[in-house]
Amino acid sequence: MIVEPNDQVVQPEGIEPELSLDEFLAAHPVVERAAPKTGQDVMLQALLDAGKLTPEQAAAMRDVEDGEPVTATQSVRPDWNSLPPEMSAPAQVAEYRLPNNTAIAPTFEERQLAGDAFLTANLPTTIAQSLFHRMSQVASQRLTPDQVELMSRETTAKMHLQYGDRADAMIAKARTLIQQVAVKHPGVIDALVNSGAGSDYMIVRQMAEHANRLLK
């Protein structure tokens, strides 16, 4: 033979010897690349920097991937009743069509955050729009703490007049629902307390009626 047998394996130039999977991964570690920022990421970061969103609110708004609308079905809880469509939230926040001609003109961000909270509470469109208007009306009055306290007592009296022995249970259900919403939207309670809207009879009654239908 012209070529003598050679027991040594000759590896073609430029080709690495065969490695086990563990050896290959050790020699070529996987470098995680940061996902490119979306328009939503940029907007949320700007709102965070401006102090208009808390980190919890921003995280809640990021729960849904870009391109997938926030839907009412994502708010359904096992301790809630299934309501008919006309008494439930719309499919998307945008369908609330919250007005900007209220007593205090809201910013786009405020309407978005309010819509997200309404969706989380599974509020139907008509009730959400009514509440949004009334909350703005109450906030525009710039009530003092004493005025809010007086309004709270009047609301409690009206609830007892309307519901009798059921009044305390109805009010408790409204509080429970608001607390559930506040888990995802922590600014809700402060907004209701600071503006006095949480003591307004119309708002309390509508939330109580909805909570009574929704909560098991």
RAMO-V947089 format. One line per field, one symbol per residue. phi: phi as a letter, one per 30 degrees, with the letter a starting at -180 (. if undefined). A space follows every 50 residues. Layout:
phi->???
This chain:
phi->.dcdebdddcdedicdedcddddddddbedcdcddddcddeddddddddd idbdedddddddecdejcddcdddcdcdccddcdedccdddbeeddhddc cdecdddedddddddddddddhddedddddddddeddddddhddeddddd dddddeddddddciddeddddddddddddddddcbddddedddddiddcd dddddddddddddddd
